[in-house]
């Protein structure tokens, strides 16, 4: 009897296990659907207000748009155009990319490749603390130290230094993470081939990390592009184009009319504020496009570049 009943229990056990597996799979599908729904809801809660603000800014900027705003400077009566502010913002951003890029990339390379555990923890902690300091506090410190104490006055150099200090922690972090994501086999292979450390770093290790490093630099550009408080304390404002003078020369920038002109009673000031906001949005969109191009071109050095 046992020989006959044993085989009969096998299909029953298999059917029971199949029903259990089906039930588990159904529960997983339900949980997955619920979680995707929550994720979509959270995304909508973030995206809808952003889209609402962007649409409002674009509508106001386009409504009173005049192409002359790109070719004329701002007048003392808050009229004219924004050519001086566009040039000033470009000069500020380029300087920040150079200064913060050199310091930040060098710091990230040091943390990822050369620092010990103790030194690395100290530098990382200092970088994280610096990243948490409000930008207006850095602006005030820059005003007290650079503008007042060193007698530089409102100047381009003061704006560069304060914004670079603000951007360096992000570049350091992204550079370190990008370098640590490079496979250890790359370093071991370079050492086995007898490559000098500096040559291996430049030719073998840095190339796969270029997308991450480029991302850090682009984040720095975005921060420098959208900051207002540090520039109010260090660059002030000017109706003229920026000059080659690094100190004792006010510098115009696009976020100033957005912040200041909108509160003035003149209709021309409101128009300039809306147009400045629209120009900033266009510059950010161009920055995003540029970032995708840079990452796509640098990604070809990655070992996963062929994986889609």
Secondary structure, DSSP 4 states (H G I P E B T S, - for coil): -HHHHHHHHHHHHHHHHHHHHHHHHHHHHHHHHHHHHHHHHHHHHHHHHHHHHHHHHHHHHHHT--GGGGTSPBPTTS-B--HHHHHHHHHHHHHHHHHHHHHHHHHHHIIIII--HHHHHHHHHHHHHHHTS-HHHHHHHHIIIIIIIS---S-HHHHHHHHHHHHHHHHHHHHHHHHHTS-HHHHHHHHHTT--HHHHIIIIIHHHHHHHHHHHHHHHHHHHHH--HHHHHHT---SS---S--SS-----HHHHHHHGGGSS-HHHHHHHHHHHHHHHHHHHHHHHHHHHHHHHHGGGSTTTT--
